[in-house]
Amino acid sequence: MTLRIEGATPQQAAARSGFSTATGYRLEQGSYLPAVERPLRQRRRPDPLEAVWDAEVVPMLAAAPGLRAVAVLEELGRRHPELDPGIRRTLERRIKLWRGLHGPDQEVMFRQTHPPGEQGLSDFTDLADLGVIVAGGVLDHILYHFRLAHSGFEHGHVILGGESYSALAVGLQNALFALGGAPLQHRTDSLSAAFRNLDHDAIEDLTTRYANLCAHFDMTPTRNNTGVAHENGTIESSHGHTKKTIADALLLRGSRAFENLTAYRQFIDEHFARHNARRSKAISIERATLRPLPNDRTIDYEETLVGVTSSSGFVLRKVFYTVPARMIGQRLRVRLYDDRLECFLGGSRVLTLARGRADHANGKHGHVIDYHHVIHALRRKPAALRNLVYRDQLFPRPAYARAYEALAKRRSDKAACKITVELLGLAHDFACEAELARVLEIELDAGRLPSLDLLRERFRPASTSMPMVVIEAVSLGLYDELGTINRGDAA
């Protein structure tokens, strides 16, 4: 107090006395007994918003209640350049207090109880940002996610395309059969992504098929309102945790590369198995309340008819697929799954193809090409390779594309096409696609062009002489002796 009398500020006097600034202010106000009501704390510094709060800030908040504090600060800075930018925290606190006293009512979330066996939820979430590599390429995919509301049982299935009925059907059925029962209700969002780009008849057909899918498992289908994600919050809220957990598992694994899609799906299955193991007690209790499953799965594919053109293939969903040339002119019944196509000729399944996707961003058609289907015809017309529409997709491995590019630079177009086609034919005839690709890489890295004669000699199966098999004729009289029994010897 002596320092204050001498003219020091409360902050200076407290610092020189070894007190905090707050203690200095408290001592200056006097000491009070605990039972005595203390006077309200007064402002210690001038209010930096006194000139603008009632005149400008409050009218802005009243006109636009959702306005952010940083936007208000920027507007004040334009109107009053003399204001210190350091008032941001003061402005944020003042706006928060004003909204608590005078702001509009906010939406109320009503927490729900979830009885066991009542509700299961399905949704899709994007996993493309994980950077997973399958078979040497970055996998653009989403995850079908199923969850039981009561016990937290979860199941996931990797989906290669977008949201669709087939993706929902295969993921849901995998989840229910892994669980061993079906809940009373199945809840999804509005399924708007699955309905996108469909006409009215297709939307009605998809809605009917989804209703039949739920009826097959004796579940009641329910949906949340469009654009109200929190109504599906039981599964929406777990998406972020699931993605972070998978990302951590990839870091612990030390690599994001997988040999094939089956290995990656097994990795995802192991993640959900560990999650369910931690909730095994609650899952066991809920499993006892679930409805029994039917004996068989229901349809989880779309079916259509396609005609095989003279190009030895067909177009489906803006993707061209090759088939063996003997099927030209035939009509195939195609079952369209999320990751494959099963082709039927009559009642016989004749072909299974990997499913392709068109590049909708650029409007380009996709191609799923198997060189085994067209190599015989291409050998008769090797020059067709030069301007072939799907030439880049024809090569099964990058080494064959490199070989063609090297040959095209140093040989004539005719010779380059001829040699490249023969290389593909060699891989087809002797089933040496991978081994031949490794040899081509070595030759090209050394600056040498592939030699067909040397490669044929290297990969041709070794010729071996057939062993001489001599079959001696058996006397027919031996059959008569088989019916003769010597009872004395038998005894």
C-alpha positions as CSV (number, residue, x, y, z in Angstrom):
1,M,0.0,0.0,0.0
2,T,3.0,2.3,0.6
3,L,4.1,1.8,-3.0
4,R,0.5,2.6,-4.2
5,I,0.6,5.8,-2.2
6,E,3.9,6.7,-3.9
7,G,2.2,6.4,-7.3
8,A,2.9,2.8,-8.4
9,T,0.2,1.0,-10.3
10,P,-1.4,-2.1,-8.8
11,Q,0.7,-4.3,-11.1
12,Q,4.0,-2.6,-10.2
13,A,3.3,-2.5,-6.5
14,A,2.4,-6.2,-6.5
15,A,5.5,-7.2,-8.4
16,R,7.8,-5.2,-6.2
17,S,6.2,-6.7,-3.1
18,G,6.5,-10.3,-4.4
19,F,2.7,-10.8,-5.0
20,S,0.7,-11.8,-8.0
21,T,-1.3,-9.1,-9.7
22,A,-4.6,-10.7,-8.6
23,T,-3.4,-10.7,-4.9
24,G,-2.5,-7.0,-5.3
25,Y,-5.9,-6.1,-6.4
26,R,-7.5,-8.2,-3.7
27,L,-5.5,-6.6,-0.9
28,E,-6.3,-3.1,-2.3
29,Q,-10.0,-3.8,-2.1
30,G,-9.6,-4.7,1.6
31,S,-9.9,-7.9,3.6
32,Y,-13.3,-9.5,4.3
33,L,-14.4,-12.2,6.7
34,P,-15.7,-15.4,5.0
35,A,-19.2,-14.8,6.3
36,V,-19.3,-11.3,4.9
37,E,-20.6,-10.9,1.4
38,R,-18.0,-9.3,-0.8
39,P,-18.9,-6.6,-3.3
40,L,-19.0,-7.4,-7.0
41,R,-15.7,-7.3,-8.7
42,Q,-15.3,-4.1,-10.7
43,R,-13.7,-3.7,-14.1
44,R,-10.0,-3.1,-13.8
45,R,-9.3,-1.9,-17.4
46,P,-11.2,0.2,-19.9
47,D,-13.7,-1.8,-22.0
48,P,-12.2,-2.0,-25.6
49,L,-15.6,-2.7,-27.0
50,E,-17.6,0.0,-25.2
51,A,-17.9,2.3,-28.2
52,V,-19.0,-0.5,-30.7
53,W,-20.7,-3.3,-28.7
54,D,-24.3,-1.9,-28.4
55,A,-24.2,0.3,-31.5
56,E,-22.7,-2.2,-34.0
57,V,-21.9,-5.7,-32.7
58,V,-25.3,-6.5,-31.1
59,P,-27.3,-5.4,-34.2
60,M,-25.0,-7.7,-36.3
61,L,-25.6,-10.7,-34.0
62,A,-29.3,-10.0,-33.9
63,A,-29.6,-9.9,-37.7
64,A,-27.3,-13.0,-38.3
65,P,-27.2,-15.2,-35.2
66,G,-24.9,-17.7,-36.8
67,L,-22.2,-15.1,-37.6
68,R,-18.7,-16.1,-36.4
69,A,-16.8,-13.9,-34.0
70,V,-13.8,-13.8,-36.4
71,A,-16.1,-12.4,-39.1
72,V,-17.4,-9.7,-36.6
73,L,-13.8,-8.8,-35.8
74,E,-12.9,-8.4,-39.4
75,E,-15.9,-6.2,-40.1
76,L,-15.0,-4.0,-37.0
77,G,-11.4,-3.8,-38.3
78,R,-12.7,-2.4,-41.6
79,R,-15.0,0.1,-39.9
80,H,-12.6,1.1,-37.1
81,P,-8.9,0.6,-38.0
82,E,-7.9,2.0,-34.7
83,L,-9.2,-1.1,-32.8
84,D,-6.5,-3.4,-31.5
85,P,-6.6,-6.9,-33.2
86,G,-5.8,-8.3,-29.8
87,I,-9.4,-7.9,-28.7
88,R,-10.4,-11.2,-30.4
89,R,-10.6,-13.3,-27.2
90,T,-12.6,-10.5,-25.5
91,L,-14.9,-10.3,-28.4
92,E,-15.4,-14.2,-28.5
93,R,-16.2,-14.3,-24.8
94,R,-18.6,-11.4,-25.0
95,I,-20.4,-12.9,-28.0
96,K,-20.7,-16.3,-26.3
97,L,-22.2,-14.6,-23.2
98,W,-24.6,-12.6,-25.4
99,R,-25.8,-15.8,-27.2
100,G,-26.3,-17.5,-23.8
101,L,-28.5,-14.6,-22.6
102,H,-30.2,-13.4,-25.8
103,G,-29.4,-15.8,-28.6
104,P,-31.9,-18.1,-30.4
105,D,-32.8,-21.6,-29.1
106,Q,-30.6,-24.3,-30.4
107,E,-31.5,-27.8,-31.5
108,V,-31.9,-30.3,-28.6
109,M,-30.5,-33.8,-28.9
110,F,-32.6,-36.4,-27.1
111,R,-30.5,-39.4,-26.1
112,Q,-32.2,-42.7,-26.7
113,T,-32.1,-46.1,-25.0
114,H,-31.4,-49.0,-27.3
115,P,-33.0,-52.3,-26.1
116,P,-31.0,-55.4,-27.1
117,G,-31.9,-57.0,-30.5
118,E,-33.9,-54.0,-31.6
119,Q,-31.8,-52.0,-34.1
120,G,-29.0,-52.5,-36.5
121,L,-27.6,-49.7,-38.6
122,S,-25.8,-49.6,-42.0
123,D,-23.8,-46.8,-43.6
124,F,-20.9,-46.2,-46.0
125,T,-17.7,-44.3,-45.3
126,D,-14.9,-43.3,-47.6
127,L,-11.4,-44.9,-47.0
128,A,-9.6,-43.6,-50.1
129,D,-7.6,-41.2,-48.0
130,L,-5.9,-44.1,-46.2
131,G,-3.6,-44.6,-49.3
132,V,-4.0,-48.4,-49.3
133,I,-2.1,-50.1,-52.2
134,V,-3.4,-53.3,-53.7
135,A,-1.5,-55.2,-56.4
136,G,0.7,-52.2,-57.0
137,G,-2.0,-49.6,-57.4
138,V,-3.7,-47.2,-55.0
139,L,-7.2,-48.6,-54.1
140,D,-10.1,-46.2,-54.4
141,H,-12.7,-47.7,-52.2
142,I,-15.3,-47.2,-49.5
143,L,-16.3,-49.3,-46.5
144,Y,-19.7,-50.7,-45.8
145,H,-20.2,-50.4,-42.0
146,F,-22.8,-52.3,-39.9
147,R,-23.3,-51.8,-36.2
148,L,-25.7,-53.0,-33.5
149,A,-27.0,-50.1,-31.5
150,H,-27.1,-51.9,-28.1
151,S,-23.9,-54.0,-27.9
152,G,-21.8,-52.2,-30.5
153,F,-21.1,-55.2,-32.6
154,E,-19.5,-54.0,-35.9
155,H,-18.8,-55.5,-39.2
156,G,-17.2,-54.0,-42.3
157,H,-16.8,-54.9,-46.0
158,V,-14.5,-53.3,-48.6
159,I,-16.6,-51.9,-51.5
160,L,-14.7,-51.0,-54.7
161,G,-17.5,-48.9,-56.3
162,G,-19.8,-46.4,-54.9
163,E,-22.9,-46.9,-52.8
164,S,-25.3,-49.2,-54.5
165,Y,-27.9,-51.9,-53.8
166,S,-25.5,-54.7,-54.5
167,A,-22.9,-53.2,-52.1
168,L,-25.5,-52.8,-49.4
169,A,-26.9,-56.3,-49.9
170,V,-23.6,-58.2,-49.8
171,G,-22.3,-56.2,-46.9
172,L,-25.5,-56.5,-44.8
173,Q,-25.8,-60.3,-45.4
174,N,-22.1,-60.8,-44.6
175,A,-22.7,-58.9,-41.3
176,L,-25.8,-60.8,-40.3
177,F,-24.4,-64.2,-41.0
178,A,-21.2,-63.3,-39.1
179,L,-23.4,-62.1,-36.2
180,G,-25.6,-65.2,-36.3
181,G,-29.0,-63.4,-36.1
182,A,-31.0,-60.4,-37.3
183,P,-32.3,-57.4,-35.3
184,L,-35.9,-56.2,-35.3
185,Q,-35.1,-53.0,-37.3
186,H,-32.5,-52.1,-40.0
187,R,-31.8,-48.4,-40.2
188,T,-30.0,-46.6,-43.0
189,D,-29.7,-43.0,-44.3
190,S,-31.8,-41.8,-47.2
191,L,-29.8,-44.0,-49.6
192,S,-29.6,-40.9,-51.9
193,A,-26.1,-42.0,-53.2
194,A,-27.5,-45.3,-54.3
195,F,-30.4,-43.6,-56.1
196,R,-28.2,-41.1,-57.9
197,N,-28.4,-40.9,-61.7
198,L,-31.3,-43.4,-61.7
199,D,-34.6,-42.8,-63.5
200,H,-38.0,-43.2,-61.7
201,D,-38.5,-46.9,-62.7
202,A,-35.0,-47.8,-61.5
203,I,-35.5,-46.0,-58.2
204,E,-38.8,-47.9,-57.6
205,D,-37.2,-51.2,-58.5
206,L,-34.3,-50.5,-56.1
207,T,-36.7,-49.5,-53.3
208,T,-38.6,-52.8,-53.9
209,R,-35.5,-54.9,-53.8
210,Y,-34.3,-53.3,-50.6
211,A,-37.7,-53.9,-49.0
212,N,-37.5,-57.6,-50.1
213,L,-34.0,-57.8,-48.7
214,C,-35.2,-56.7,-45.2
215,A,-38.3,-59.0,-45.5
216,H,-36.0,-62.0,-46.2
217,F,-34.4,-61.5,-42.8
218,D,-37.7,-60.4,-41.1
219,M,-36.4,-56.9,-40.4
220,T,-38.4,-53.7,-40.5
221,P,-36.6,-51.1,-42.8
222,T,-36.3,-47.6,-41.4
223,R,-34.5,-44.4,-42.6
224,N,-33.5,-41.1,-41.1
225,N,-34.6,-37.9,-42.6
226,T,-32.6,-36.5,-45.5
227,G,-29.8,-34.3,-44.4
228,V,-30.2,-35.1,-40.7
229,A,-27.1,-37.2,-40.0
230,H,-27.4,-37.2,-36.2
231,E,-30.6,-39.4,-36.5
232,N,-28.2,-42.1,-37.7
233,G,-25.6,-41.0,-35.1
234,T,-25.1,-44.4,-33.5
235,I,-23.1,-45.4,-36.6
236,E,-22.1,-42.0,-37.9
237,S,-20.2,-41.2,-34.8
238,S,-18.2,-44.5,-35.0
239,H,-17.0,-43.8,-38.6
240,G,-14.2,-41.5,-37.4
241,H,-13.0,-43.8,-34.7
242,T,-13.0,-46.8,-37.1
243,K,-11.0,-44.9,-39.8
244,K,-8.5,-43.7,-37.2
245,T,-8.1,-47.2,-35.8
246,I,-7.5,-48.7,-39.2
247,A,-5.0,-46.0,-40.0
248,D,-3.1,-46.8,-36.8
249,A,-3.2,-50.5,-37.6
250,L,-1.7,-49.7,-41.0
251,L,1.1,-47.8,-39.3
252,L,1.8,-50.6,-36.9
253,R,1.8,-53.0,-39.9
254,G,4.6,-51.0,-41.4
255,S,3.2,-51.0,-44.9
256,R,0.0,-50.0,-46.7
257,A,0.7,-52.4,-49.6
258,F,-1.3,-55.7,-49.9
259,E,-0.7,-58.4,-52.4
260,N,-4.3,-58.6,-53.5
261,L,-7.8,-57.6,-52.5
262,T,-8.4,-60.8,-50.5
263,A,-5.5,-60.0,-48.2
264,Y,-6.7,-56.4,-47.6
265,R,-10.2,-57.6,-46.8
266,Q,-8.8,-60.1,-44.4
267,F,-6.9,-57.2,-42.7
268,I,-10.2,-55.3,-42.3
269,D,-11.9,-58.4,-40.9
270,E,-9.2,-58.8,-38.3
271,H,-9.7,-55.2,-37.2
272,F,-13.4,-55.7,-36.6
273,A,-12.8,-59.1,-35.0
274,R,-10.6,-57.4,-32.4
275,H,-13.2,-54.7,-31.8
276,N,-15.9,-57.3,-31.2
277,A,-13.7,-59.4,-28.9
278,R,-13.6,-56.4,-26.5
279,R,-17.4,-56.3,-26.5
280,S,-17.9,-60.0,-26.4
281,K,-20.0,-60.0,-23.2
282,A,-22.5,-57.4,-24.4
283,I,-22.6,-59.0,-27.8
284,S,-23.4,-62.4,-26.3
285,I,-26.3,-60.9,-24.4
286,E,-27.7,-59.2,-27.4
287,R,-27.2,-62.2,-29.7
288,A,-29.6,-64.2,-27.6
289,T,-32.4,-61.7,-28.4
290,L,-31.8,-61.7,-32.2
291,R,-34.2,-63.3,-34.7
292,P,-33.0,-66.5,-36.4
293,L,-31.5,-66.2,-39.8
294,P,-33.0,-67.9,-42.9
295,N,-31.3,-70.9,-44.3
296,D,-30.0,-69.2,-47.5
297,R,-28.9,-65.7,-48.6
298,T,-31.0,-63.7,-50.8
299,I,-30.1,-62.0,-54.1
300,D,-27.2,-59.5,-53.7
301,Y,-26.6,-58.7,-57.3
302,E,-28.3,-57.0,-60.3
303,E,-29.1,-59.0,-63.4
304,T,-29.1,-57.9,-67.0
305,L,-28.8,-59.2,-70.6
306,V,-26.0,-58.1,-72.9
307,G,-25.0,-59.0,-76.4
308,V,-21.5,-59.9,-77.4
309,T,-20.4,-57.8,-80.3
310,S,-17.9,-58.5,-83.1
311,S,-15.2,-56.9,-80.9
312,S,-15.4,-60.0,-78.8
313,G,-16.9,-58.2,-75.8
314,F,-19.9,-56.3,-74.5
315,V,-20.5,-52.9,-72.9
316,L,-22.2,-52.6,-69.5
317,R,-22.5,-49.4,-67.4
318,K,-20.0,-47.6,-69.8
319,V,-17.4,-50.3,-69.3
320,F,-16.2,-52.6,-72.2
321,Y,-15.5,-56.2,-71.2
322,T,-13.8,-58.8,-73.4
323,V,-15.0,-62.4,-73.6
324,P,-13.7,-65.4,-75.6
325,A,-14.2,-64.9,-79.4
326,R,-16.4,-68.1,-79.6
327,M,-19.2,-66.1,-77.8
328,I,-19.5,-63.4,-80.5
329,G,-23.2,-63.1,-81.4
330,Q,-24.4,-64.7,-78.2
331,R,-26.6,-63.1,-75.5
332,L,-25.2,-63.4,-72.0
333,R,-27.1,-63.1,-68.8
334,V,-24.8,-61.1,-66.4
335,R,-25.1,-61.0,-62.7
336,L,-23.6,-57.7,-61.6
337,Y,-21.9,-57.8,-58.1
338,D,-19.9,-55.1,-56.5
339,D,-16.5,-56.6,-57.4
340,R,-17.2,-59.0,-60.2
341,L,-19.5,-60.1,-63.1
342,E,-20.7,-63.6,-63.5
343,C,-21.8,-64.4,-67.1
344,F,-24.2,-67.1,-68.0
345,L,-25.0,-68.7,-71.3
346,G,-28.3,-70.4,-71.0
347,G,-28.2,-72.0,-67.5
348,S,-24.4,-72.5,-67.5
349,R,-22.0,-70.1,-65.9
350,V,-19.3,-69.6,-68.5
351,L,-17.2,-66.7,-67.2
352,T,-16.3,-64.6,-64.2
353,L,-14.9,-61.1,-64.8
354,A,-13.5,-58.4,-62.5
355,R,-15.9,-55.5,-62.4
356,G,-14.6,-52.2,-63.9
357,R,-15.8,-48.6,-63.4
358,A,-16.0,-45.8,-65.9
359,D,-14.3,-42.5,-65.3
360,H,-17.4,-40.4,-64.6
361,A,-15.3,-37.3,-63.9
362,N,-14.0,-37.2,-67.5
363,G,-16.9,-39.1,-69.1
364,K,-14.6,-41.8,-70.5
365,H,-15.5,-45.4,-70.8
366,G,-13.7,-48.0,-68.8
367,H,-12.1,-51.2,-70.1
368,V,-11.7,-54.6,-68.5
369,I,-9.4,-56.5,-71.0
370,D,-8.1,-60.1,-70.8
371,Y,-5.6,-60.6,-73.5
372,H,-6.2,-64.4,-73.4
373,H,-9.6,-63.7,-74.9
374,V,-8.3,-61.9,-78.1
375,I,-4.7,-63.1,-78.5
376,H,-5.6,-65.7,-81.2
377,A,-7.4,-63.1,-83.3
378,L,-4.7,-60.5,-82.7
379,R,-2.1,-62.8,-84.0
380,R,-3.8,-62.9,-87.3
381,K,-4.1,-59.1,-87.3
382,P,-1.1,-57.8,-85.4
383,A,-1.1,-54.4,-87.0
384,A,-4.4,-53.7,-85.2
385,L,-2.4,-53.2,-82.0
386,R,-1.1,-49.8,-83.1
387,N,-4.3,-47.9,-82.9
388,L,-6.3,-50.3,-80.7
389,V,-8.8,-48.4,-78.5
390,Y,-7.9,-50.5,-75.4
391,R,-4.2,-51.0,-76.2
392,D,-3.0,-49.7,-72.8
393,Q,-5.4,-52.0,-70.9
394,L,-4.4,-55.0,-73.1
395,F,-1.0,-55.4,-71.5
396,P,-1.2,-57.5,-68.4
397,R,1.9,-56.0,-66.8
398,P,3.9,-52.8,-67.3
399,A,6.9,-54.7,-68.8
400,Y,4.9,-55.5,-71.9
401,A,3.9,-51.9,-72.4
402,R,7.6,-50.9,-72.0
403,A,8.6,-53.5,-74.6
404,Y,6.1,-52.1,-77.1
405,E,7.3,-48.5,-76.5
406,A,10.9,-49.5,-77.0
407,L,10.2,-51.5,-80.1
408,A,8.1,-48.6,-81.6
409,K,11.0,-46.2,-81.2
410,R,13.6,-48.5,-82.8
411,R,11.7,-50.6,-85.2
412,S,8.9,-50.0,-87.8
413,D,5.3,-49.9,-86.6
414,K,4.6,-53.2,-88.3
415,A,7.6,-55.0,-86.7
416,A,6.8,-53.5,-83.2
417,C,3.2,-54.7,-83.3
418,K,4.2,-58.1,-84.6
419,I,6.9,-58.7,-81.9
420,T,4.7,-57.4,-79.1
421,V,1.7,-59.6,-80.1
422,E,4.0,-62.6,-80.3
423,L,5.3,-61.8,-76.7
424,L,1.7,-61.8,-75.5
425,G,1.1,-65.1,-77.4
426,L,4.2,-66.6,-75.8
427,A,2.9,-65.7,-72.3
428,H,-0.5,-67.2,-73.3
429,D,0.9,-70.4,-74.8
430,F,3.4,-71.3,-72.1
431,A,1.6,-69.7,-69.1
432,C,4.7,-67.7,-68.3
433,E,3.3,-64.2,-68.0
434,A,5.1,-63.2,-64.8
435,E,8.4,-64.9,-65.6
436,L,8.5,-63.4,-69.1
437,A,7.7,-59.9,-67.7
438,R,10.8,-60.2,-65.4
439,V,13.0,-61.1,-68.3
440,L,11.7,-58.2,-70.3
441,E,12.4,-55.8,-67.5
442,I,16.0,-57.0,-67.3
443,E,16.5,-56.8,-71.1
444,L,15.0,-53.3,-71.3
445,D,16.9,-52.0,-68.3
446,A,20.1,-53.2,-70.1
447,G,19.1,-51.3,-73.2
448,R,18.4,-54.4,-75.3
449,L,15.3,-55.2,-77.3
450,P,13.6,-58.6,-76.7
451,S,14.6,-61.4,-79.0
452,L,11.6,-63.7,-79.8
453,D,13.8,-66.6,-80.8
454,L,15.8,-66.6,-77.6
455,L,12.6,-66.1,-75.5
456,R,10.8,-69.0,-77.3
457,E,13.8,-71.2,-76.6
458,R,13.9,-70.2,-73.0
459,F,10.3,-70.7,-72.2
460,R,9.4,-73.6,-74.4
461,P,8.8,-76.7,-72.3
462,A,11.6,-79.2,-72.5
463,S,10.8,-82.0,-74.9
464,T,10.9,-85.5,-73.4
465,S,10.5,-88.8,-75.0
466,M,7.4,-90.8,-74.1
467,P,8.2,-94.0,-72.2
468,M,7.5,-97.2,-74.0
469,V,4.7,-99.0,-72.2
470,V,4.3,-102.8,-73.0
471,I,1.0,-104.4,-72.0
472,E,1.1,-108.2,-72.0
473,A,-2.1,-109.9,-73.0
474,V,-3.7,-112.0,-70.3
475,S,-4.9,-115.5,-71.1
476,L,-8.6,-115.8,-70.9
477,G,-8.2,-119.2,-69.3
478,L,-7.3,-117.5,-66.1
479,Y,-10.9,-116.3,-65.7
480,D,-12.0,-120.0,-65.7
481,E,-9.7,-120.7,-62.8
482,L,-11.2,-117.9,-60.7
483,G,-14.5,-119.9,-60.4
484,T,-12.7,-123.1,-59.3
485,I,-12.5,-123.3,-55.5
486,N,-10.5,-126.0,-53.7
487,R,-12.4,-126.5,-50.4
488,G,-9.6,-128.6,-48.9
489,D,-7.1,-125.8,-49.4
490,A,-9.5,-123.3,-48.1
491,A,-9.9,-125.3,-44.9
